[in-house]
Amino acid sequence: MNYALESELELYEEPIEAFRLWMTNAGYTSYTQRNYIGDVCQFLRTLNQKPVEEVKKFHVLSFLAGVKSSGVSDATRNRKHCALTSFYKALNELEWTDVNPAVGVKKSKTETNRAPVYLEPEQVRTLLTSSDGKYRSRNIAILMLMAYAGLRVGEVHRLSLSDYHRERRTIEVLGKGRKWRTVPLAEPVAAQLELAIADRLTPWRPGEDAMFISQKGRRLSVRNIQLIAEQAFSTLQSQDERNRSGRGRAYSCHKLRHSFATLLLRSGADIRTVQEMLGHSSIQTTTVYTHVSDKQKEEAAQRLLSFM
């Protein structure tokens, strides 16, 4: 991945490249690397050639305040904060500097109590049945791995044939931070994966171990996986527009992961188990899924009738 740096960033060419190598080694996706390096470059342009070793907390705070005043969302502002924190963490580990001026700068408050969008079981079934075409077995397997095994898009992209253990009905998933986790597959998911493997396209390169192959014979890209999901989501989007006479909900691959977590908790799984299956390093990240649906609230209210 090459980044052309303008003249005002030439001073920072080495630390930027060091950060890129650090992220690659840490297992950051190419998508995250592009975003983080873009955010860091945006910050470095505000320093007026000040060396990265001389940056203070004030400079970080001033940059983030300027970003916020430009009208970006709290989530975008916080992502830029994370990028700077990671940038200096990399420089710390590489002994470039021993301070991290981004640490201690507070994040913007976001709507932490807002429940993530998820699909109801019948919506997931509609999604799967709407997937059609020449590569149907592959595409359904991809959707099922996100909806019924909780995989991220990047994790689906990185899956290899050797990660699937047929006899145990499990897959080994390489998640964030290059951490591996074992995910058991429900029987229908394993059966669909078997179909996808049987119909797997012939790779262009001999010995290619990728689980999912594109038309060009290469490992299926993250963007192609997103496009497969977007095409399937269009059916749900149309239903929303018909039922609500307005704009449909925004669906994405990550909403399938939300759905998986929600279904696990509804089925009685404890939050620690859900944390392990999702690959969260902190249980605080998992607690966002402990929301209560409107349907559950209505059912609870109806149960009060027996006491009235």
C-alpha positions as CSV (number, residue, x, y, z in Angstrom):
1,M,0.0,0.0,0.0
2,N,1.7,3.2,-1.2
3,Y,0.8,6.7,-0.1
4,A,2.0,9.7,-2.1
5,L,2.9,12.4,0.4
6,E,2.7,16.1,-0.5
7,S,5.7,18.4,0.2
8,E,4.3,19.6,3.6
9,L,4.3,16.0,4.8
10,E,7.8,15.0,3.6
11,L,9.2,15.6,7.1
12,Y,6.9,13.0,8.5
13,E,7.5,10.3,5.8
14,E,9.4,8.0,8.1
15,P,7.0,8.1,11.1
16,I,4.0,7.6,8.7
17,E,5.7,4.6,7.1
18,A,6.6,3.2,10.5
19,F,2.9,3.5,11.5
20,R,1.8,1.7,8.4
21,L,4.2,-1.1,9.0
22,W,3.1,-1.3,12.7
23,M,-0.6,-1.5,11.7
24,T,0.2,-4.2,9.1
25,N,2.0,-6.2,11.7
26,A,-0.8,-5.7,14.2
27,G,-3.4,-7.1,11.7
28,Y,-5.2,-3.9,10.9
29,T,-7.3,-4.1,7.8
30,S,-6.4,-2.2,4.7
31,Y,-9.6,-0.2,5.1
32,T,-8.6,0.9,8.7
33,Q,-5.0,1.6,7.6
34,R,-6.3,4.0,4.9
35,N,-8.6,5.8,7.3
36,Y,-6.0,6.1,10.1
37,I,-3.2,7.3,7.9
38,G,-5.6,9.8,6.3
39,D,-6.5,11.0,9.8
40,V,-2.9,11.2,10.9
41,C,-1.9,13.1,7.8
42,Q,-4.7,15.6,8.4
43,F,-3.4,16.1,11.9
44,L,0.3,16.4,10.8
45,R,-0.6,19.2,8.4
46,T,-1.7,21.3,11.3
47,L,1.7,21.1,13.1
48,N,3.6,23.5,10.8
49,Q,6.5,21.1,10.5
50,K,6.8,20.5,14.2
51,P,8.5,17.2,14.8
52,V,6.2,14.4,16.1
53,E,8.4,14.1,19.2
54,E,7.5,17.7,20.3
55,V,3.7,17.3,20.0
56,K,1.8,18.1,23.2
57,K,-1.6,17.2,24.4
58,F,-2.7,20.7,23.5
59,H,-2.0,20.1,19.8
60,V,-4.1,17.0,19.8
61,L,-6.9,18.8,21.6
62,S,-6.8,21.8,19.3
63,F,-6.9,19.5,16.2
64,L,-9.9,17.5,17.5
65,A,-11.7,20.7,18.5
66,G,-11.2,22.0,15.0
67,V,-12.5,18.8,13.5
68,K,-15.6,18.9,15.7
69,S,-16.3,22.5,14.8
70,S,-16.2,21.6,11.1
71,G,-19.4,19.7,11.6
72,V,-18.3,16.0,11.6
73,S,-20.1,13.5,13.8
74,D,-18.9,12.6,17.2
75,A,-18.1,9.1,15.9
76,T,-15.8,10.5,13.2
77,R,-14.1,12.8,15.7
78,N,-13.6,9.8,18.0
79,R,-12.2,7.8,15.1
80,K,-9.6,10.5,14.4
81,H,-8.8,10.5,18.1
82,C,-8.2,6.7,18.0
83,A,-6.0,7.1,14.9
84,L,-3.8,9.5,16.8
85,T,-3.7,7.3,19.9
86,S,-2.7,4.3,17.7
87,F,-0.1,6.5,15.8
88,Y,1.7,7.4,19.0
89,K,1.3,4.0,20.5
90,A,3.2,2.7,17.4
91,L,5.9,5.4,17.8
92,N,6.2,4.4,21.5
93,E,6.7,0.8,20.7
94,L,9.2,1.6,18.0
95,E,11.1,3.8,20.5
96,W,10.5,6.9,18.4
97,T,9.1,8.8,21.4
98,D,8.1,7.9,24.9
99,V,5.0,10.0,25.2
100,N,1.5,9.7,23.7
101,P,-0.1,13.1,23.7
102,A,-3.5,11.6,22.5
103,V,-3.8,9.7,25.8
104,G,-5.9,11.6,28.3
105,V,-7.8,13.6,25.7
106,K,-11.5,12.8,26.3
107,K,-13.6,11.3,23.6
108,S,-16.8,13.0,22.5
109,K,-19.9,11.6,24.1
110,T,-22.0,9.6,21.6
111,E,-25.4,8.0,21.9
112,T,-24.1,5.1,23.9
113,N,-27.6,4.0,25.0
114,R,-28.8,3.8,21.4
115,A,-29.4,0.1,20.6
116,P,-27.6,-1.0,17.4
117,V,-29.8,-1.9,14.4
118,Y,-30.3,-5.6,14.0
119,L,-32.5,-7.9,12.0
120,E,-35.3,-10.1,13.4
121,P,-35.0,-13.8,12.6
122,E,-37.6,-13.6,9.8
123,Q,-35.7,-10.8,8.2
124,V,-32.5,-12.8,8.2
125,R,-34.4,-15.7,6.5
126,T,-35.8,-13.3,3.9
127,L,-32.3,-12.0,3.3
128,L,-30.9,-15.5,2.7
129,T,-33.8,-16.6,0.4
130,S,-33.4,-13.4,-1.7
131,S,-29.8,-14.2,-2.5
132,D,-29.7,-15.8,-6.0
133,G,-27.6,-16.0,-9.1
134,K,-24.6,-17.9,-10.3
135,Y,-22.7,-17.9,-7.0
136,R,-25.6,-18.5,-4.8
137,S,-24.1,-21.2,-2.5
138,R,-21.0,-19.0,-1.9
139,N,-23.0,-15.8,-1.3
140,I,-25.4,-17.5,1.1
141,A,-22.5,-19.0,3.1
142,I,-21.0,-15.6,3.4
143,L,-24.2,-14.1,4.7
144,M,-24.8,-16.9,7.1
145,L,-21.3,-16.6,8.6
146,M,-22.0,-13.0,9.4
147,A,-25.6,-13.5,10.6
148,Y,-25.2,-16.9,12.4
149,A,-21.5,-16.9,13.4
150,G,-20.9,-13.1,14.0
151,L,-18.0,-12.7,11.6
152,R,-16.8,-9.2,10.6
153,V,-16.4,-8.5,6.8
154,G,-12.6,-8.6,7.2
155,E,-12.8,-11.9,9.0
156,V,-14.8,-13.5,6.2
157,H,-12.3,-12.1,3.7
158,R,-9.4,-13.7,5.6
159,L,-11.0,-17.1,5.9
160,S,-9.0,-20.0,4.4
161,L,-10.0,-23.6,3.7
162,S,-7.5,-24.7,6.4
163,D,-9.5,-22.6,9.0
164,Y,-12.5,-24.9,8.7
165,H,-12.6,-28.1,10.8
166,R,-15.3,-30.3,9.3
167,E,-15.2,-32.9,12.0
168,R,-15.5,-30.4,14.8
169,R,-17.8,-28.1,12.8
170,T,-15.8,-25.1,13.8
171,I,-13.8,-22.3,12.1
172,E,-10.7,-20.5,13.3
173,V,-11.2,-16.8,12.9
174,L,-8.4,-14.2,12.7
175,G,-9.9,-11.1,14.3
176,K,-8.8,-7.6,15.3
177,G,-5.4,-7.3,16.8
178,R,-4.4,-10.6,15.1
179,K,-6.2,-12.5,17.8
180,W,-7.6,-16.0,16.9
181,R,-10.9,-17.4,18.1
182,T,-12.7,-20.6,17.6
183,V,-16.3,-20.2,16.4
184,P,-18.7,-23.3,16.4
185,L,-21.1,-23.4,13.5
186,A,-24.7,-24.3,13.7
187,E,-25.5,-27.4,11.6
188,P,-27.3,-25.4,8.8
189,V,-24.3,-23.0,8.6
190,A,-21.8,-25.8,8.3
191,A,-24.0,-27.5,5.7
192,Q,-24.1,-24.3,3.6
193,L,-20.3,-23.9,4.0
194,E,-19.8,-27.4,2.7
195,L,-21.9,-26.5,-0.4
196,A,-19.9,-23.4,-1.0
197,I,-16.6,-25.3,-0.7
198,A,-17.9,-27.9,-3.2
199,D,-18.9,-25.1,-5.6
200,R,-15.7,-23.1,-4.9
201,L,-14.3,-21.4,-8.0
202,T,-10.9,-22.5,-9.2
203,P,-8.2,-20.1,-8.0
204,W,-6.0,-18.3,-10.5
205,R,-2.9,-19.0,-8.4
206,P,-2.1,-22.7,-7.6
207,G,-2.2,-23.4,-3.9
208,E,-4.5,-20.5,-3.1
209,D,-6.1,-21.4,0.2
210,A,-8.8,-18.7,0.3
211,M,-12.2,-19.9,1.4
212,F,-14.1,-17.6,-1.0
213,I,-12.8,-17.0,-4.5
214,S,-13.9,-14.2,-6.9
215,Q,-14.7,-14.5,-10.6
216,K,-11.1,-13.4,-11.3
217,G,-9.8,-16.4,-9.3
218,R,-8.5,-14.3,-6.4
219,R,-9.4,-14.1,-2.7
220,L,-12.8,-12.4,-2.5
221,S,-12.2,-8.8,-1.5
222,V,-13.8,-6.9,1.4
223,R,-15.6,-4.7,-1.1
224,N,-17.0,-7.6,-3.0
225,I,-18.4,-9.1,0.2
226,Q,-20.0,-5.8,1.0
227,L,-21.6,-5.7,-2.5
228,I,-23.0,-9.3,-2.0
229,A,-24.6,-8.1,1.2
230,E,-25.9,-4.9,-0.3
231,Q,-27.6,-6.7,-3.1
232,A,-29.3,-9.0,-0.6
233,F,-30.3,-6.1,1.6
234,S,-32.1,-4.4,-1.2
235,T,-35.0,-6.7,-0.7
236,L,-35.4,-5.7,2.9
237,Q,-35.0,-2.1,2.0
238,S,-37.9,-2.4,-0.5
239,Q,-40.0,-4.0,2.2
240,D,-39.3,-1.2,4.6
241,E,-40.3,1.4,2.0
242,R,-43.5,-0.4,1.3
243,N,-44.4,-0.9,4.9
244,R,-43.5,2.5,6.2
245,S,-44.2,4.6,3.1
246,G,-40.9,6.2,3.5
247,R,-37.2,5.7,3.6
248,G,-36.0,2.2,4.7
249,R,-33.5,1.5,7.4
250,A,-29.8,1.6,6.7
251,Y,-28.6,-2.0,6.6
252,S,-24.9,-3.1,6.4
253,C,-22.8,-6.2,6.9
254,H,-22.2,-5.2,10.5
255,K,-25.9,-5.2,11.2
256,L,-25.7,-9.0,10.6
257,R,-23.1,-9.2,13.4
258,H,-25.5,-7.2,15.6
259,S,-28.2,-9.7,14.8
260,F,-26.1,-12.6,15.8
261,A,-25.3,-11.1,19.1
262,T,-28.9,-10.2,19.8
263,L,-30.1,-13.7,18.9
264,L,-27.5,-15.2,21.2
265,L,-28.6,-13.1,24.2
266,R,-32.3,-13.8,23.4
267,S,-31.5,-17.5,23.4
268,G,-30.1,-17.3,26.9
269,A,-26.4,-17.2,26.2
270,D,-24.5,-15.4,29.0
271,I,-22.6,-12.2,28.1
272,R,-19.2,-13.7,28.6
273,T,-20.0,-16.4,26.0
274,V,-21.2,-13.7,23.6
275,Q,-18.0,-11.7,24.2
276,E,-15.9,-14.8,23.3
277,M,-17.9,-15.6,20.2
278,L,-17.7,-12.0,18.9
279,G,-14.0,-11.7,19.7
280,H,-14.4,-8.6,21.8
281,S,-11.3,-7.8,24.0
282,S,-13.5,-5.9,26.5
283,I,-16.9,-7.0,27.8
284,Q,-17.9,-3.3,27.8
285,T,-18.1,-3.5,24.0
286,T,-20.4,-6.5,24.3
287,T,-22.9,-4.8,26.7
288,V,-24.2,-2.6,23.8
289,Y,-26.1,-5.7,22.7
290,T,-28.0,-6.2,25.9
291,H,-30.8,-3.9,24.7
292,V,-34.4,-4.8,25.1
293,S,-36.6,-4.8,22.0
294,D,-40.0,-3.1,21.8
295,K,-41.6,-6.5,21.4
296,Q,-40.0,-7.7,24.7
297,K,-41.3,-4.6,26.4
298,E,-44.8,-5.2,25.1
299,E,-44.7,-8.9,26.3
300,A,-43.5,-7.8,29.7
301,A,-46.4,-5.3,29.9
302,Q,-48.9,-8.0,28.9
303,R,-47.7,-10.2,31.8
304,L,-48.8,-7.5,34.2
305,L,-52.4,-8.3,33.4
306,S,-52.3,-11.4,35.6
307,F,-51.7,-9.2,38.6
308,M,-54.4,-6.7,37.7
